[in-house]
Amino acid sequence: MGGALVESGSAFAARSTVNALAMPGTFSFHEIPTIPGEDLTGQQLIAKAKDAAERGGWAIYMFHDVGADDLSVDTAAYEELLAYLDKNRSTFHIDTFGNIAKLLKNS
């Protein structure tokens, strides 16, 4: 299970390779949809965040690094996304996958 989070010996959440917004009530916590971050521009990453906010979903970006070769998001695109999110802090809850999964699982 790639990206699985383990608590008390068993996985409680895992990212999937399904390319989609994570819409509440439509997925298993063992296969949470993600958005591949590689090959997306800053504006495309921002559009995914806006779509998630408007639809009440979660934009969970999947990448392993910034500006590297394998499964990474472009540095300029990442910085553009971060600047947008910083200006709109009241709209978005930003945290690690693990912390968000725990929050959602316990709500």
ABEGO torsion letter per residue (X at the ends): XBGBBBBGGBBABBBBABBBBBBBGABBAABBBBBBABGBBAAAAAAAAAAAAAAGBBBBBBBABBGBABGBBBAAAAAAAAAAAAAAAAABBBBBAAAAAAAAAAX
